[in-house]
Amino acid sequence: MTFGKPMHRQVLLLATAQALFQTTAVLVMTIGALAGATLAPRPELATAPIAAMLLGTTLATVPASMLMARVGRRPGFILGALAGAAGGFAAAAGMWTGSLLLLAAGTFLVGVYQGFAQFYRFAASEVADEDFRPRAISLVLAGGVVAAILGPALAQWGGPLLVPVYTGSFLLLALVSIVASVLLLGLNVPRPAPRAEGTDGGRPLGAIIRQPAYAVALFGAATGGGVMILAMTATPLAMTHHHHHLSDTALVIQLHVLGMFLPSFFTGSLIARFGVLRIMLAGVALLAGHVTMSLSGTDFVSFASALVLLGVGWNFLYIGGTTLLTETYTEAEKGRAQAMNDMTVFGVSLLASLSAGALHQLLGWQAMNMLLLPWLGMAALALVWLTARRRRPHRRYSVR
């Protein structure tokens, strides 16, 4: 693919913005629980900074979608990046002053940044034509490959840069967010056309959600997000508990994030060839493989193998769910349909992050992962059900 066409250049810009945003999110996931552990009065509160980030995302998703439906993508995306910069400075101040509350407030603002940035993939679908749309979504998410390398590296390099530890990491997060806000000045996504009075605003949200394809897309993406966040949040704590060095933890997180985003270069093509539901079902199988590898031991290879499978499984479910979701709403309905999807996905992820520290403390790494199997079983059944439903004749499953 060349980048001579305007839509290709806009997708490249969005992929770069995704790389920068995801760098900040991966940085928080790498050291958030470790930074929290240095300030938390109880071990169960160590994951509070990660939970605060996901809370920020959950609360920001609907307002971000509604705002961008009115003013356009570019102002919203720039505002989100500036919130990320403010969050980096606040988190650094929290480390400097020894305040877990201020650290969590900073990561909350990083979550607000994420609440806006989650719509990069939808913006890519809006600048792309129908044939290019699945690849555009995949290529934007492929920007996370850069984050897989840069996020843990900045977290590790910035850790001892200043005293107290990790203060420098959060200052680097602020710098990355500022760079993203400048880059986004070049974005050109078509502004939403004003709707004339009395024209159709689309179906009510309840009618959109009740579509089988929407419900399965949402459940699949929420499963991928929740399972991934639960395991990823607990990984640094588990590896520290089993006497792994921070450099080993950073490498495992790097491999995990590569697993999350490297397949994005071909996930769109796989969906086009095999169908979205088969790819999502493969994602569930890969997440089950993560559980299997987590039960194989607590050495470096077991952690690394499990986290790579976790990343690839999330990728298939997330891109597949996003692609399936775009079939279920019209232009007039996209704001509320997208917002409800992302708010639910990050609400589930928030609950997963809040429970990760306590579940690891109570059950340990391996037993905690075994709890994921019934959840994955329900996701597989939902996908099989929709596949069978779509094979029945004389049914419509899409608004297009």
PEWOZI-V734546 format. One record per residue. N is the residue number from 1. RES is the residue in three letters. PHI is phi in whole degrees, 0 to 359 (* if undefined). OMEGA is omega as a letter, one per 40 degrees, with the letter a starting at -180 (NA if undefined). D_CENTER is the distance of its C-alpha to the mean C-alpha in Angstrom with 2 decimals. Layout:
N/RES/PHI/OMEGA/D_CENTER ; N/RES/PHI/OMEGA/D_CENTER
//
This chain:
1/MET/*/i/25.63 ; 2/THR/263/a/27.19 ; 3/PHE/247/i/25.90 ; 4/GLY/280/a/29.15 ; 5/LYS/280/i/28.03 ; 6/PRO/305/a/26.48 ; 7/MET/294/i/23.52 ; 8/HIS/292/i/22.87 ; 9/ARG/294/i/23.17 ; 10/GLN/292/i/20.75 ; 11/VAL/295/i/18.11 ; 12/LEU/297/i/18.87 ; 13/LEU/297/i/18.51 ; 14/LEU/295/i/15.10 ; 15/ALA/295/i/14.06 ; 16/THR/293/i/15.63 ; 17/ALA/298/i/13.98 ; 18/GLN/298/i/10.52 ; 19/ALA/300/a/12.02 ; 20/LEU/290/i/13.26 ; 21/PHE/300/a/10.38 ; 22/GLN/294/i/8.20 ; 23/THR/301/a/11.52 ; 24/THR/292/a/11.67 ; 25/ALA/294/i/8.46 ; 26/VAL/293/i/9.72 ; 27/LEU/301/i/13.11 ; 28/VAL/295/i/12.54 ; 29/MET/295/a/11.17 ; 30/THR/287/a/14.26 ; 31/ILE/242/a/16.86 ; 32/GLY/303/a/15.74 ; 33/ALA/290/i/17.50 ; 34/LEU/291/i/20.31 ; 35/ALA/295/i/20.93 ; 36/GLY/298/a/20.90 ; 37/ALA/296/i/23.35 ; 38/THR/286/a/25.77 ; 39/LEU/246/a/26.05 ; 40/ALA/287/i/25.50 ; 41/PRO/287/i/28.81 ; 42/ARG/224/a/27.58 ; 43/PRO/302/a/25.33 ; 44/GLU/296/a/23.37 ; 45/LEU/269/a/22.18 ; 46/ALA/299/a/20.77 ; 47/THR/272/a/17.14 ; 48/ALA/304/i/17.79 ; 49/PRO/298/i/16.09 ; 50/ILE/289/i/12.67 ; 51/ALA/299/i/13.47 ; 52/ALA/296/i/14.60 ; 53/MET/299/a/11.43 ; 54/LEU/289/i/9.62 ; 55/LEU/296/i/12.96 ; 56/GLY/301/i/12.93 ; 57/THR/296/a/9.77 ; 58/THR/299/a/11.43 ; 59/LEU/286/a/14.74 ; 60/ALA/273/a/13.94 ; 61/THR/299/a/12.27 ; 62/VAL/293/i/15.70 ; 63/PRO/302/i/17.78 ; 64/ALA/297/a/15.63 ; 65/SER/296/a/16.02 ; 66/MET/294/i/19.67 ; 67/LEU/298/a/20.41 ; 68/MET/289/i/19.25 ; 69/ALA/295/a/21.20 ; 70/ARG/265/a/24.20 ; 71/VAL/253/a/23.98 ; 72/GLY/104/a/21.80 ; 73/ARG/288/a/18.56 ; 74/ARG/300/i/19.96 ; 75/PRO/301/i/21.16 ; 76/GLY/294/a/18.01 ; 77/PHE/295/i/15.81 ; 78/ILE/294/i/18.52 ; 79/LEU/301/i/18.72 ; 80/GLY/298/i/15.07 ; 81/ALA/296/i/15.63 ; 82/LEU/293/i/18.85 ; 83/ALA/297/i/17.30 ; 84/GLY/297/i/15.21 ; 85/ALA/297/i/18.59 ; 86/ALA/298/i/20.29 ; 87/GLY/295/i/17.81 ; 88/GLY/298/i/18.49 ; 89/PHE/294/i/22.18 ; 90/ALA/294/i/22.10 ; 91/ALA/295/i/20.37 ; 92/ALA/298/i/22.98 ; 93/ALA/296/i/25.65 ; 94/GLY/297/i/24.54 ; 95/MET/294/a/25.06 ; 96/TRP/296/a/28.29 ; 97/THR/265/a/29.71 ; 98/GLY/74/a/28.52 ; 99/SER/254/i/26.77 ; 100/LEU/296/i/23.85 ; 101/LEU/297/i/23.68 ; 102/LEU/290/i/23.42 ; 103/LEU/301/i/20.80 ; 104/ALA/293/i/18.68 ; 105/ALA/297/i/19.53 ; 106/GLY/295/i/18.28 ; 107/THR/290/i/14.84 ; 108/PHE/301/i/14.88 ; 109/LEU/292/i/15.45 ; 110/VAL/298/i/12.61 ; 111/GLY/295/i/10.49 ; 112/VAL/299/i/12.62 ; 113/TYR/306/i/11.79 ; 114/GLN/295/i/8.05 ; 115/GLY/301/i/9.58 ; 116/PHE/282/a/11.52 ; 117/ALA/291/i/9.40 ; 118/GLN/299/a/7.12 ; 119/PHE/271/i/10.63 ; 120/TYR/303/a/11.28 ; 121/ARG/293/i/10.90 ; 122/PHE/288/i/13.29 ; 123/ALA/299/i/15.50 ; 124/ALA/297/i/15.85 ; 125/SER/292/a/17.05 ; 126/GLU/278/i/19.46 ; 127/VAL/268/a/21.08 ; 128/ALA/264/i/21.43 ; 129/ASP/281/a/24.21 ; 130/GLU/298/a/23.91 ; 131/ASP/292/a/24.58 ; 132/PHE/272/a/22.07 ; 133/ARG/302/a/19.21 ; 134/PRO/300/i/17.44 ; 135/ARG/291/i/17.87 ; 136/ALA/298/i/16.74 ; 137/ILE/299/a/13.30 ; 138/SER/296/a/13.20 ; 139/LEU/293/i/14.69 ; 140/VAL/297/i/12.34 ; 141/LEU/294/i/9.38 ; 142/ALA/295/i/12.17 ; 143/GLY/302/i/12.24 ; 144/GLY/294/i/9.87 ; 145/VAL/299/i/13.12 ; 146/VAL/298/a/14.71 ; 147/ALA/297/i/12.14 ; 148/ALA/300/i/12.85 ; 149/ILE/270/a/16.38 ; 150/LEU/284/a/16.40 ; 151/GLY/300/i/14.04 ; 152/PRO/297/i/15.99 ; 153/ALA/296/i/19.16 ; 154/LEU/294/i/19.06 ; 155/ALA/298/a/18.32 ; 156/GLN/288/a/21.26 ; 157/TRP/292/a/23.51 ; 158/GLY/283/a/23.12 ; 159/GLY/308/a/23.65 ; 160/PRO/271/a/27.44 ; 161/LEU/296/i/27.86 ; 162/LEU/228/i/28.96 ; 163/VAL/249/e/30.28 ; 164/PRO/291/a/28.82 ; 165/VAL/302/i/26.36 ; 166/TYR/78/i/22.79 ; 167/THR/300/i/24.16 ; 168/GLY/297/i/24.07 ; 169/SER/300/a/20.44 ; 170/PHE/286/i/19.39 ; 171/LEU/293/i/21.93 ; 172/LEU/295/i/20.42 ; 173/LEU/300/i/17.03 ; 174/ALA/298/a/19.11 ; 175/LEU/296/i/20.76 ; 176/VAL/299/a/17.71 ; 177/SER/294/i/16.62 ; 178/ILE/295/i/20.21 ; 179/VAL/300/i/20.26 ; 180/ALA/297/a/17.28 ; 181/SER/297/i/19.19 ; 182/VAL/290/i/22.25 ; 183/LEU/303/a/20.68 ; 184/LEU/291/i/19.40 ; 185/LEU/299/a/23.06 ; 186/GLY/272/a/23.61 ; 187/LEU/284/i/21.26 ; 188/ASN/220/i/23.30 ; 189/VAL/263/a/21.66 ; 190/PRO/308/i/24.48 ; 191/ARG/294/i/25.02 ; 192/PRO/296/i/25.08 ; 193/ALA/287/i/28.70 ; 194/PRO/297/a/30.44 ; 195/ARG/272/i/31.41 ; 196/ALA/292/a/35.12 ; 197/GLU/300/i/36.53 ; 198/GLY/91/i/37.06 ; 199/THR/279/a/34.73 ; 200/ASP/291/i/32.32 ; 201/GLY/265/i/29.04 ; 202/GLY/92/a/27.71 ; 203/ARG/284/i/27.50 ; 204/PRO/298/a/26.69 ; 205/LEU/302/a/23.18 ; 206/GLY/300/i/24.71 ; 207/ALA/292/i/26.09 ; 208/ILE/293/a/22.82 ; 209/ILE/295/a/21.06 ; 210/ARG/286/i/24.10 ; 211/GLN/296/i/23.76 ; 212/PRO/304/a/23.25 ; 213/ALA/295/i/20.80 ; 214/TYR/296/a/18.63 ; 215/ALA/299/a/18.84 ; 216/VAL/288/i/18.02 ; 217/ALA/300/a/15.07 ; 218/LEU/295/a/13.67 ; 219/PHE/294/i/14.73 ; 220/GLY/296/a/13.36 ; 221/ALA/294/i/9.74 ; 222/ALA/293/i/10.28 ; 223/THR/296/i/11.98 ; 224/GLY/301/a/9.48 ; 225/GLY/293/a/6.82 ; 226/GLY/294/i/9.94 ; 227/VAL/297/a/11.72 ; 228/MET/296/a/9.27 ; 229/ILE/294/i/8.83 ; 230/LEU/301/a/12.57 ; 231/ALA/288/a/13.69 ; 232/MET/293/i/11.77 ; 233/THR/296/a/12.91 ; 234/ALA/282/a/16.35 ; 235/THR/301/i/16.76 ; 236/PRO/300/i/18.16 ; 237/LEU/294/a/20.40 ; 238/ALA/294/a/21.56 ; 239/MET/292/i/22.35 ; 240/THR/295/i/24.21 ; 241/HIS/300/a/26.05 ; 242/HIS/262/i/27.15 ; 243/HIS/69/i/28.38 ; 244/HIS/269/a/25.98 ; 245/HIS/284/i/26.01 ; 246/LEU/302/i/23.15 ; 247/SER/296/i/23.48 ; 248/ASP/292/i/22.91 ; 249/THR/298/i/19.82 ; 250/ALA/299/i/18.44 ; 251/LEU/293/i/19.38 ; 252/VAL/297/i/17.71 ; 253/ILE/295/i/14.35 ; 254/GLN/300/i/15.09 ; 255/LEU/297/i/15.97 ; 256/HIS/298/a/12.91 ; 257/VAL/291/i/10.58 ; 258/LEU/300/i/13.28 ; 259/GLY/298/i/13.03 ; 260/MET/293/a/9.36 ; 261/PHE/243/i/10.39 ; 262/LEU/300/i/14.19 ; 263/PRO/296/a/14.71 ; 264/SER/300/i/13.23 ; 265/PHE/294/a/16.74 ; 266/PHE/230/a/18.30 ; 267/THR/299/i/16.02 ; 268/GLY/300/i/17.26 ; 269/SER/293/i/20.77 ; 270/LEU/296/i/20.47 ; 271/ILE/296/a/19.47 ; 272/ALA/296/a/22.44 ; 273/ARG/275/a/24.74 ; 274/PHE/254/a/24.00 ; 275/GLY/99/a/22.37 ; 276/VAL/294/a/18.95 ; 277/LEU/290/i/19.96 ; 278/ARG/294/i/21.24 ; 279/ILE/292/i/18.10 ; 280/MET/296/i/16.06 ; 281/LEU/294/i/18.93 ; 282/ALA/297/i/18.77 ; 283/GLY/298/i/15.16 ; 284/VAL/297/i/16.60 ; 285/ALA/298/i/19.44 ; 286/LEU/294/i/17.40 ; 287/LEU/294/i/15.69 ; 288/ALA/296/i/19.31 ; 289/GLY/297/i/20.26 ; 290/HIS/302/a/17.98 ; 291/VAL/300/i/19.96 ; 292/THR/300/a/23.14 ; 293/MET/292/i/22.58 ; 294/SER/294/i/21.75 ; 295/LEU/275/a/25.18 ; 296/SER/280/a/26.91 ; 297/GLY/155/a/27.22 ; 298/THR/238/i/25.89 ; 299/ASP/280/a/26.89 ; 300/PHE/301/a/24.70 ; 301/VAL/297/i/24.71 ; 302/SER/295/i/23.61 ; 303/PHE/298/a/20.62 ; 304/ALA/297/a/19.68 ; 305/SER/297/i/20.29 ; 306/ALA/298/a/18.35 ; 307/LEU/287/i/15.18 ; 308/VAL/294/i/15.55 ; 309/LEU/299/i/15.97 ; 310/LEU/301/a/12.96 ; 311/GLY/293/a/10.82 ; 312/VAL/293/i/12.82 ; 313/GLY/299/i/12.81 ; 314/TRP/300/a/9.08 ; 315/ASN/302/a/9.49 ; 316/PHE/296/a/12.51 ; 317/LEU/286/a/11.32 ; 318/TYR/287/i/8.27 ; 319/ILE/291/i/10.55 ; 320/GLY/298/i/13.47 ; 321/GLY/296/i/12.38 ; 322/THR/296/i/11.68 ; 323/THR/297/i/15.03 ; 324/LEU/297/a/16.83 ; 325/LEU/298/a/15.80 ; 326/THR/294/i/17.37 ; 327/GLU/277/a/20.60 ; 328/THR/249/a/20.99 ; 329/TYR/218/i/21.57 ; 330/THR/266/i/23.92 ; 331/GLU/302/a/23.58 ; 332/ALA/292/a/24.97 ; 333/GLU/262/a/22.51 ; 334/LYS/297/a/19.21 ; 335/GLY/300/a/18.47 ; 336/ARG/285/i/18.78 ; 337/ALA/294/i/17.41 ; 338/GLN/293/a/14.05 ; 339/ALA/295/i/14.01 ; 340/MET/298/i/14.96 ; 341/ASN/299/a/12.32 ; 342/ASP/289/i/9.35 ; 343/MET/298/i/11.54 ; 344/THR/293/a/12.23 ; 345/VAL/301/a/8.86 ; 346/PHE/280/i/8.09 ; 347/GLY/296/i/11.77 ; 348/VAL/296/i/11.70 ; 349/SER/297/i/9.07 ; 350/LEU/299/i/11.46 ; 351/LEU/299/i/14.38 ; 352/ALA/295/a/13.15 ; 353/SER/291/i/12.80 ; 354/LEU/296/a/16.12 ; 355/SER/272/a/17.82 ; 356/ALA/300/a/16.76 ; 357/GLY/297/a/19.45 ; 358/ALA/293/i/22.08 ; 359/LEU/295/i/21.58 ; 360/HIS/294/i/21.79 ; 361/GLN/296/a/24.81 ; 362/LEU/278/a/26.44 ; 363/LEU/251/a/25.84 ; 364/GLY/92/a/24.82 ; 365/TRP/300/a/22.19 ; 366/GLN/287/i/23.71 ; 367/ALA/295/i/24.67 ; 368/MET/300/a/21.29 ; 369/ASN/291/i/19.75 ; 370/MET/297/i/22.62 ; 371/LEU/296/a/21.58 ; 372/LEU/282/a/18.63 ; 373/LEU/298/i/21.13 ; 374/PRO/299/i/22.33 ; 375/TRP/300/i/18.88 ; 376/LEU/296/i/18.33 ; 377/GLY/298/i/21.87 ; 378/MET/293/i/21.30 ; 379/ALA/296/i/18.38 ; 380/ALA/297/i/20.76 ; 381/LEU/297/i/23.55 ; 382/ALA/297/a/21.69 ; 383/LEU/291/i/20.99 ; 384/VAL/296/i/24.61 ; 385/TRP/299/a/25.90 ; 386/LEU/293/i/24.33 ; 387/THR/300/i/25.60 ; 388/ALA/296/a/29.04 ; 389/ARG/296/a/28.98 ; 390/ARG/288/i/28.29 ; 391/ARG/279/i/31.26 ; 392/ARG/288/a/33.61 ; 393/PRO/285/i/35.69 ; 394/HIS/64/i/35.97 ; 395/ARG/236/i/32.55 ; 396/ARG/246/a/30.16 ; 397/TYR/241/a/26.44 ; 398/SER/229/i/25.26 ; 399/VAL/278/a/26.16 ; 400/ARG/254/NA/26.92
//
